[in-house]
């Protein structure tokens, strides 16, 4: 990882010592945006420089792709969906993520390529290796150091949604496949994933993430 931070918020004894690129993943309604924002606030309170991003989107081009992907106005084929997510991701890496990491900032991402592995491979049924390769090309090999999987039962997550989008409205059967895919990804990469029970109160979830990442001072 290029660059160093001005202070060290992550304990040297943490298994994630040196990590700067943290992804927050999970099913719809798991609280990814809320928890990512709270962790960003915590890191900033420790004197860290934090760049927060979301996927899809986060750039001018990415936000236009986001509108195509998530509004109800378009019928997007699974492979097109995967390619559009990857395109948005590639732009975000080039414009924001890679430069931020190079200057030593933390990057906290509300979703990353692991969402494509769960949604387009697990949910849509596209071959996992093809989706992985597509995203590895888009990312230029820059995958998150740590993935915080906020685990929540799909039906509970869907019940939390205020305004569902095109993918969020797919229904519980689809989202159950996505949840199972996330569990499989976490099991396959235990050195990268932290799994936190997202059914807990928000403060407890934040505390669990801080503890798991070794961020406590």
C-alpha positions in Angstrom: 0.0 0.0 0.0 1.4 3.4 -1.0 1.8 6.2 1.5 1.5 6.5 5.2 -0.9 8.2 7.5 0.1 11.0 9.9 -1.1 9.0 12.9 -1.7 5.4 13.5 -5.3 4.7 14.4 -5.1 0.9 13.8 -3.3 -1.1 16.6 0.0 -2.6 15.5 -1.2 -5.8 17.0 -4.3 -5.9 14.8 -4.3 -8.5 12.1 -5.3 -5.6 9.8 -2.3 -3.4 10.8 -1.4 -1.3 7.8 -4.8 -1.6 6.1 -6.2 1.7 4.7 -8.9 0.6 2.2 -11.9 -0.7 4.0 -15.1 -1.9 2.3 -18.5 -2.2 3.9 -20.7 -4.9 2.4 -24.0 -6.6 3.1 -27.5 -7.1 1.9 -30.0 -4.3 1.4 -30.8 -2.5 4.6 -27.8 -3.8 6.5 -26.7 -0.3 7.5 -23.6 0.0 5.3 -23.8 3.8 4.7 -24.5 4.5 8.4 -21.7 2.4 9.8 -19.2 3.6 7.2 -20.1 7.2 8.1 -19.7 6.4 11.8 -16.3 4.7 11.3 -15.2 7.7 9.2 -16.2 10.1 12.0 -14.2 7.9 14.5 -11.1 7.9 12.4 -11.3 11.6 11.8 -11.5 12.1 15.6 -8.2 10.3 15.8 -6.6 12.8 13.4 -6.8 10.6 10.3 -7.5 11.7 6.8 -10.5 9.8 5.4 -12.0 9.7 2.0 -15.5 8.2 1.9 -16.9 6.8 -1.4 -20.0 4.9 -2.5 -20.7 2.4 -5.3 -21.9 2.6 -7.8 -21.2 6.3 -8.3 -18.7 8.6 -6.6 -17.6 10.3 -9.8 -19.5 12.3 -12.4 -19.4 9.4 -14.9 -20.2 6.9 -12.1 -23.3 8.8 -11.0 -24.6 8.7 -14.5 -24.0 4.9 -14.6 -25.7 4.6 -11.2 -28.8 6.2 -12.6 -29.0 3.6 -15.3 -28.3 0.7 -12.9 -30.7 1.6 -10.1 -33.6 3.5 -11.5 -36.7 1.6 -12.5 -36.5 3.1 -16.0 -34.2 0.5 -17.5 -34.3 -3.2 -18.1 -30.6 -4.1 -17.8 -29.4 -7.6 -18.7 -27.2 -9.4 -16.1 -24.0 -9.2 -18.1 -24.7 -5.5 -18.9 -25.3 -4.9 -15.2 -22.0 -6.5 -14.3 -20.1 -4.5 -16.9 -21.7 -1.2 -15.9 -20.9 -1.8 -12.2 -17.3 -2.5 -13.2 -17.1 0.6 -15.4 -18.3 2.8 -12.6 -15.8 1.1 -10.2 -12.9 1.6 -12.6 -13.6 5.3 -12.8 -13.8 5.6 -9.0 -10.5 3.8 -8.6 -8.8 6.0 -11.1 -10.2 9.4 -10.0 -10.5 8.9 -6.2 -9.5 5.7 -4.5 -6.0 5.2 -6.0 -4.9 8.9 -5.5 -6.3 8.9 -1.9 -4.3 5.7 -1.0 -1.2 7.1 -2.7 -1.3 10.2 -0.4 -1.8 8.0 2.7 -5.5 8.6 3.3 -8.0 6.0 4.5 -10.6 5.0 2.0 -14.0 3.8 3.3 -16.2 2.4 0.6 -20.0 1.8 0.8 -19.9 -1.3 -1.4 -17.0 -2.5 -3.6 -16.4 -5.3 -6.1 -17.5 -7.8 -3.6 -21.0 -6.6 -4.2 -20.7 -7.7 -7.8 -19.4 -11.1 -6.8 -22.5 -11.4 -4.5 -25.1 -9.8 -6.6 -24.2 -10.5 -10.2 -22.6 -13.9 -9.6 -24.5 -15.1 -6.6 -27.8 -13.4 -7.3 -27.9 -13.2 -11.1 -26.1 -16.5 -11.6 -23.2 -15.3 -13.7 -20.0 -17.3 -13.5 -18.1 -16.2 -10.4 -14.7 -16.4 -12.1 -15.9 -14.2 -15.0 -17.3 -11.5 -12.6 -14.0 -11.6 -10.6 -11.9 -11.2 -13.7 -14.0 -8.3 -15.0 -13.7 -6.5 -11.7 -10.0 -7.2 -11.2 -9.4 -5.5 -14.6 -11.6 -2.6 -13.5 -9.8 -2.2 -10.2 -6.3 -2.6 -11.7 -5.7 -5.1 -8.9 -6.6 -2.6 -6.1 -9.0 -4.6 -4.0 -10.0 -3.6 -0.4 -7.6 -4.5 2.4 -10.5 -5.3 4.7 -14.2 -6.1 4.0 -16.6 -5.5 6.8 -19.6 -7.8 6.1 -22.6 -6.5 8.0 -24.6 -9.7 8.3 -28.4 -9.4 8.3 -31.2 -11.7 7.3 -32.5 -10.6 3.9 -36.1 -10.2 5.0 -35.1 -8.0 7.9 -32.9 -5.9 5.6 -35.7 -5.5 3.0 -38.1 -4.4 5.8 -35.7 -1.6 6.7 -35.7 -0.1 3.1 -37.4 3.2 2.7 -37.3 3.5 -1.1 -36.1 0.5 -2.9 -34.3 0.8 -6.2 -34.3 -1.6 -9.2 -32.0 -4.1 -7.6 -33.3 -3.6 -4.0 -36.8 -4.4 -5.2 -35.9 -7.9 -6.6 -37.5 -9.7 -3.7 -36.4 -12.0 -0.8 -35.5 -15.0 -3.0 -33.0 -13.0 -5.0 -31.6 -11.3 -1.9 -31.3 -14.7 -0.1 -29.0 -15.8 -2.9 -27.0 -12.6 -2.4 -26.7 -13.2 1.3 -25.5 -16.7 0.8 -22.9 -15.5 -1.7 -21.6 -13.0 0.8 -21.3 -15.7 3.4 -19.4 -17.9 0.9 -17.0 -15.0 0.1 -16.3 -14.4 3.7 -15.6 -18.0 4.3 -13.3 -18.1 1.3 -11.3 -15.1 2.4 -11.2 -15.2 6.3 -8.0 -13.0 6.4 -9.8 -10.2 4.5 -13.3 -10.4 6.0 -14.7 -9.3 9.3 -18.3 -10.4 9.9 -20.4 -8.3 12.2 -24.0 -9.0 13.3 -25.9 -6.0 11.8 -29.1 -6.8 13.7 -27.6 -5.2 16.8 -28.3 -1.5 17.7 -26.1 0.8 15.6 -23.9 1.8 18.5 -23.1 -1.8 19.2 -22.4 -2.5 15.5 -20.0 0.4 15.4 -18.3 -0.8 18.6 -17.9 -4.3 17.2 -16.4 -2.9 13.9 -13.9 -0.7 15.9 -12.9 -3.7 18.0 -12.6 -6.1 15.1 -10.4 -3.7 13.1 -8.3 -2.9 16.1 -9.1 0.8 15.9 -9.6 1.4 19.6 -7.0 3.7 21.2 
